[in-house]
Each structure stands twice: as structure tokens, then as C-alpha cells.
Amino acid sequence: MSKPLQSHLPIPGDLIQIWDHMAVRNDDPLRINGHGLHGIVIGETTKKQKPGIEEGNVFRILTMEGEHMHVHIHNMKVIK
């Protein structure tokens, strides 16, 4: 039996890498912004912050380059 997605949610302070599993080439024009960057989870993104998102699946990230981003859980890998 598979675990629910909720059990794999990152928590604030987690170190992550932004990763686009669909972009197999570096020059892919559809690759997400920030692919490969590392960052820290700040918290969960709300609909007030980013209308149209599905709450619980998108997180605010502060990259090591100092950029704030909203990243879907499927596009991040938690680094342990």
C-alpha cells in the first residue's frame, strides 16, 4: 500500500533541490525556472500568495542565490 502524499511533504528549513523530472536536456524550452538550484523551504504557499494553486502541494523556497520561488512538491527533492 502506498503512503499518502502528505507524508512526504517538506517542512520549513528543509534543504531542497529544484528538479524538473520532465526536462531531460539542458536546452529544453519547457524546463521549469530554477531547475537544479538548491534552496531552503520557507513554508507552504497559500492561494492568497499565488492564486490558482492547489494548496498543500506548492511551497515557498529561498534559493541559495537569494531568489524567492513557489515550487510544486513534484519539482523538488529534499536533501538529507
N, C-alpha and C positions, 0 to 999 in steps of 0.2 A: 504494500500500500504506500503510495507516495505521500510525502508531507505537504501540507498546505503552504502556499507561497509565503504567508505571514511568518512562518518560522525561519525564513531566510532573509528577513528584512535587515538592512544595515541600521546601525544605531549611531547617533551623533558621536563624533570622534573617531569613527572607523576610517582607516586609510583605504582608499579605493583606487582602481584604475578604470578610466572610462574606456569602454571597449565596444566596438561595433562588430558583432559577430557576422553580419552580412557583408561587410566590406572586406573583400579578400585581397584587393590590390590597393596600394598606396594612392593611386591616382583616381580611385573610384569617385565620381562626382556626387554620388548619393551618400558617401560616408558622413557620419554624424560629426558635428563640430566638436573638437576636443578629443577625437579618437586617440587613445594611447596616453593621454595625460593622467597624472596622478593628482589626487586631491583628498580632502577631508570632508566627511559628511557633516553638514551643519544641522540638518533636520529635514522633516518631511515638507514637501511643497503643498500648499493649500490652493484651492480654487480661487481664493482672493488674490493670491500672489501670481497665479498663472491660470486664467480662465480656460476652461475646456479640457483640463487634465482629469485623469481618474485619480482621485486622492488615494493615498496608500501605496502607490506604485512609482511616484516621482519624488526625487529628493534634491534638496539644495546642496550644492557642492562648492567648496572653495578650492580651486586648483592651486598647485604649488607655484603657478605663475601669477597668482593673485586675482584670477578671474572667477566671478560667481556664475554658476551654471545650474540649470534644472536638468536632471538626468533620470531617465526611466531605469527602474531596477534591472531590466534585462540588458541594459547597456553599461553595467558596472560590475567589476569583480572586486570583492573585498579581499584585501591583502592581509594575511595573518602572519 
